Amino acid sequence: MGGKINTSKKTSSIYWIGGSTCAGKTTISNILAANYGFRVYHCDEYLGKHIENSNAQILMHKFNQI
């Protein structure tokens, strides 16, 4: 982590952390949240709800093809 995170003012910025399975995304996001007061939104926790609110059959078919 070479760059510094500006925490001097509140912003509406969203930081995305991407990577493969077991790459440490959750670990890193939880550390950043603890150190900088960020709110963490884990997409996996909400995927089911997003699918329920859309056309689930089509989306799950496409999702399973990935």
N, C-alpha and C positions, 0 to 999 in steps of 0.2 A: 504494500500500500504506500506508494510514493507520494501521492498528493495529500494536501491538508484539506479538511472539510471546514468550510466557513460556518461557524455556529454563532457568530456575533449577532445575527438578526434572524428572525423567523421568516421563512419563505414558503412558498407553496410548491417547492420543487419535489419531484418524485425521483427517487433513485431506484433503478432496476438492477437486480443482481441475477445474472443468468449463468447457467452452466449445466453440465451433465449430471446424471444421477450420482449421488454420494460425493459431489464435488465440494461440499461444505457451505452451500448457499445459506442454509438455515443457521448454521453456526456463526458465520460472518454477519448475517443480518441481525442476529440476536446480540452479538457483541457490539455492533454499531448502535443498536437501539439502547443498550445499557449505558454505553459511553457518551452518547450524544442526545439521548432523549427522543430518538426517532420512533415513530409508530411503524410497526411491522405488519404487513399484509401478506400472509402466505397464500398464494393463489390456490395451492392444493387443498387448503381448508375450505375454500368456497367454490371449487369446481362443480361439485354436485348441485349446489344451489343455482349456479349459472346455467347449468344444463337443464334443470327443471324449469327455468324461466324462458327457455327457448325451445326450439323444435328438437327435442331430445333424441329422437330416432336418427335423424339425419346427422346431427352433430356427433353422436356416439359412434356412428358408422365411420365418419371421417376421422375422428379421434383415434379409433382403433386401428386405422390404416397407417398411422404414423409410425 
